[in-house]
Amino acid sequence: MTRSPAPTTTVLSHPALPDGYAIDADYIIYRLEEAGATLLALPGTGWTTQLRTSSLDIVRTALDAYGWGEARIRPPVPSAEKITRMDEAMGWIPLIPLDRYVLRRVVGARSLVHPVTDRHLFPWRRLGKALGADHKAIQRWHAQGIGMIVAALNAPG
């Protein structure tokens, strides 16, 4: 009788850092913002099962030729390496305990940075208004969430 292989568990991978550097809050914030910019730079269109007349190339180019569409500045499609780094960094947000879901929301929202303008999509005051809290409290919660991620990544083992 053969045994089936044991189910694999996901192993938390430590982020790659240059030798001699420790994982700190600045590094985590940088990687999360880079991941947010990469996420927002991904194309919003792709293969679909629906057929829309506006999705046909000949119709779209005809509309654009007559100036019926606004020209939008789109960032270049991110490379596979950037997408891999984005997946790794966004995988750190679940390191914040589930019962601290507000911290998860704050950290996730602050990671969204526009890839062209480098501006946060959710400034402190907008997050405060959305969550019904003071913007200074939102900043403290963000720091607490980042601290939890740093502690989890620096934990031995």
N, C-alpha and C positions, 0 to 999 in steps of 0.2 A: 504494500500500500504506500503510495507516495503522498507526501504532505504538501499542501499548498504553501507557498511562501507567506511569511507573516506580513500583515499589512504594514506598509511603510508609513512612518510618521514624518511630518515636515520638520526638518532641522533648521533652526534659526541660523542663518549665515551672518557672520559678522561682516560689516562693510569693509571694503578694501581701503586701507589708509596707508600713506607713505610711512616707512619705518620711523619709529620714534615719536609718532603722534598718537594721542589718545582721542577717543571719540568724545566730543564735547557738544554742548548745545548749539554753538555756532555752526559746526559741521552738519548736525542733524537738520537745522533750519535751512542751511544752504542746499542740502540734498533734497529736502521736501519741496522747496521752492523750485528747484531745477525740475523735479518730477512733475510739479503742477504745471509748469510752463510746457513741458513735453506733452503732457496730457492734453492741454488746450491747443497744442500745435498739430495734433493728430487730425487727419481729415474727418469732417463730419459726415461725409458721404461714403458710400461703398456699395457693394453688391446688394441688391434687394430683390425680393420676389415680386414686387409691385412694378407695373409698367406705367410710368407717368410721361405724358407728352413733353413736359419740360425737362425730362431727364435725357431725352434723345439729343445726341450731339448736334444734329442738323438744325433742330428747333432752337437749341440754346445759342448756337453761333449766330443764327439769324436774329434772335432777340438782342444779342450783344452788339451786333453790327449796326443796328439802328439806334443804339443808345438807350434801350429800354431797361437795361440792368445797370445797377451801380457797380462800379469797380471797387472791390474790397481788397485790402492788403492782407494777404495770407502769408503766414510764416512758412518756411520750407518744411517739408515733411521730415520728422526726426529720423535719425539713423536707427538701425537695429540696436546698436550699443546704448543709445540714449533711452530707448524703450525698455531695454533690460534694466538699466539703472533706475528708471521710473518704477518698474514693477518691484524692484527691491526696496526702494524708499517708501513707496505706498504700502508695502507689506509691514512697515514698522508701526503704522497707526494702530493696528490691532494689539500692539503691545501695551497700550493703555487699557486698563481693565474695563470690562463691559459695563460695570456699574457706574463708571465715570464717562458715560456717553456724551455729556456736554463737552468735556475736554476733547474727546475724539472729534466732535463737530467743529470745535474752534480750531484745532490743529489742522484738520482737513481743509477747512475753509480758508485759513491763512496760507495754505500751501499753494493755492491757485493764483498764479502770477501770469499776467498777460505776456505771451511770448514775444510780442513786438515792442510794447511800451515798457515792459518790466514793472508794471504797476500791479499792486494787489487788487484782485477783483472784489475782495471784502476788506475794506479798511476797518480799523478798530471800532470806530464809531458806528459804522453800518452793522457790524456784528453785534455790538452792544444793543442797538435798537432792535435787531431781529430776535435777540435772546432776552430782551427786557432787562438788561443789566448795564451797569456803568462801563465805559470803555476801559477804564483802569482795571476793573475786575476781569474783563476779557483778556487783557494783557497778562494778568497774574495767572489766569487759567491756562493760557497758552504756554507760559513758562512752566507751569506744573506738568502739563502734558508732555512737553519736550523733555523735562527732567525725568519723567517716567520712562520715556523711550531710551534716553541715555543710560539710565540705571539698568534697564533690561538688556541693552546691547553690551554694556560693560560687565554684566554678571558673569562670573566664571562658569565655564562649562557650556 
